[in-house]
Amino acid sequence: MEQPIYLLDDPKQEIYLLLCIAAIDNETHLKALSHLTTILRDNNNVKALLASRRYQDIEMIIKQED
């Protein structure tokens, strides 16, 4: 996102990255959360996600951590 959204309209709580997980069952959901946690622990991945402007760029970041 180029402009943040604010959590509870609080300008101190800027959100620049929103991710949605749609899993078919609990096990798949937990695996996706674990994978996402691994990706977001790496600051370089976070910076790359924030800089991404195309779905394909985001997909590449997610797939490289498989």
Residue pairs with C-beta under 8 A, 6 or more apart in sequence:
1 15
1 16
1 17
1 18
4 14
4 15
4 16
5 14
5 15
5 18
6 13
6 14
6 15
7 13
7 14
7 15
16 50
17 46
17 49
17 50
19 36
21 29
21 32
21 33
21 36
23 29
23 31
23 32
35 62
35 65
35 66
38 65
39 45
39 49
39 61
39 62
39 65
40 46
45 61
45 65
48 57
48 61
49 58
49 61
52 58
52 61
